[in-house]
Amino acid sequence: MADPKGFLTTGREGPTRRPVDVRIRDWNEVYEQFPADHLEKQAGRCMDCGIPFCHNGCPLGNLIPEWNDLVWHQDWRSASERLHATNNFPEFTGRLCPAPCETACVLGINSDPVTIKQVEVEIVDRAWDEGWITPQPAPRQSGKTVAVIGSGPAGLAAAQQLARAGHTVAVFERADRIGGLLRYGIPEFKMEKRHLDRRLEQMVSEGVKFRAGVDVGTDVTGADLRRRYDAVVIAVGATDWRDLPVPGRELTGVHQAMEFLPGANRVQEGDVELAPIDVSGKHVVILGGGDTGADCLGTSHRQGAASVTQLEIMPLPPEQRPSGQPWPTFPMTYKVTSAHEEGGERIYAVSTNRFLGDESGRLRALEIVEVEFRDGTFEPVAGSERELRADYVFLAMGFTGPELGPLLTQLDVELDVRGNLVRDMQYMSNVEGVFVAGDAGRGQSLIVWAIAEGRSAAAGVDRWLSGSTNLPAPIPPTARPLVV
């Protein structure tokens, strides 16, 4: 145990966000540096519980009490080693994960939980600064080859694990740069892409081959990959976005969130000076109250929108953990992200009846109505209809599963009743030698689940290719039954 009285004598402290009027003028990450001595005290709040429920909250099984103790004792290098023992990319999860480990923290039963996420990101950032993170190429090659389709967190985790096991790995990505949604879906103010780029450099040094700008199924067929590689891992994510088929959907100005966010990121990459969809001086409405909606909100602020309104069909969530979502489950509570702190209005318990346009076919407003949840459905409240001005609407209502297209047809993989790819307890699809990792098989989920699935799928691939494996599987095969 780090500090036996730490949880009693030290209060929870998180990083300070840069002033709103400063940060909305740039695209840098919103948080200021967190002093090392403050962080060590935060790590000292960990009680090293006999049953560390934070492990249960983390799909990766991160050794949280161990690296908290090491930070408290200022052994940062050993803390980095323990952190990387279970997580390939803690600089990603430390910035993007909603930290279910913290809601499962035992201290959080009747007090503020340990700042696990902040300790995690400070460990890995220090490890990079000190040069402790270096390539780990395999000592010998297996002679086996693996193709990974998709370069999001699941694909990258699977690729790195397999390369370190000695297999020759090629990662295929249809976009012009590697990273998937980490590259073009996550705004720069949430994670600067330098963190992604230096991790990719490490993977190249470990032998991973990256093939950007290749749309598997079109540029290269699934049959070609089956002939050229001993195994294939499908990690294409759940990118089939949920639409809203109401009158006026075809109007100019109504876009999916993932038609909006990548353009802003391309500006930061230096590809273009102005994003294809720029909302400067415009009135913006975002449909959806989740993380993607918040990303659209923060991006709209930085582009200089005249107003931003975020709509959510669910009622306003409580600020405290509801009784029906007891510890250690992840509670649905009211949250104020950095983007919400920057401005905009949030309206709950409303639905969109239709989009309204002008004579030229351009969006001018939405007709919304208040709703109540009754008998499993949302019922409109009579007489509550009203118009809401909008020049742009961004649909951020989630994703339904992997995109259906030539790739899945060519590989002849099956879908389950939810539209996700079927896989067995070894993460293999119905086709021998074709494996599935991440949201493509799980459905839309968190980055921490994607990395965990990538690591587990890599163990399944290695076992199938080699007869056995030493790769860890944070989500063991027995936890992944076949879903049909």
Buried (B, 14 or more C-beta within 10 A) or exposed (E): BBBEEBBEEBEBBEBEBBEBEEBBEEBEBBBEEBEEEBBBBBBBBBBBBEEBBBBEBBBBBBBBBBBBBBBBBEBBEBBBBBBBBBBBBBBBBBBBBBBBBBBBBBBBEEBBBBBBBBBBBBBBBBBBEEEBBEEBBBEEEBEBBBBBBBBBBBBBBBBBBBBBBBBBBBBBBBBEBBBBBBBBBBBBBBBBBEBBEEBBEBBEEBBBBBBBEBBBBEEBBBEEBBEEBBBBBBBBBBBBBBEBEBEBBEBEBBBBBBBBBBBBBBBBBEEEEEBEBBBEEBBBBBBBBBBBBBBBBBBBBBBEBEBBBBBBBEEEBEEEBEEEEEBBEBBEEEEEBBBBEBBBEBBBBBBBBBBBBEEEEEBBBBBBBBBEEEEEEBEBEEEEEEEBBBBBBBBBBBBBBBBEBEBBEBBEBEBBEEEBBBBBEBBBBBBEBBBBBBBBBBBBBBBBBBBBBBBBBBBBBBBBBBEEBEBBBBBEBEEBEEBE
